[in-house]
Amino acid sequence: MNETRTVMDIVAEIAAGRGISLIELSRQHGVNPSTAFRWVLRGLPAGDGTRVRLEALRRGKRWLTTAAAVARFFASLPISAPQPTTRPVRTPARRQRDTARAHNKLKERYGI
């Protein structure tokens, strides 16, 4: 089984002293610790309808993973183009037209 193999890989990596906590992982990647925990429990969409989960083990009260598991996790995620986060720039002429349109609506509705 592939899942058993990855569990054994993680156990061996952690036993070799290469384990990192989810808190350390979140600091390294600049995310909230709850995000790293969510990667373990729910994972992220893989693009084909399945979900990719971060391999981790619970040891006592701490969750541990490894740098190799994190690399496998990010490698199995689909690469998508970043979505633009900026809105189109509104030109001064467009701003004047929008202002005139808003003024006319106020005049029609409220007599202002």
Summary of the structure (lengths in Angstrom):
residues: 112
radius of gyration: 24.7
end to end distance: 73.9
largest distance: 77.5
contacts: 243
relative contact order: 0.13
helix: 55%
strand: 13%
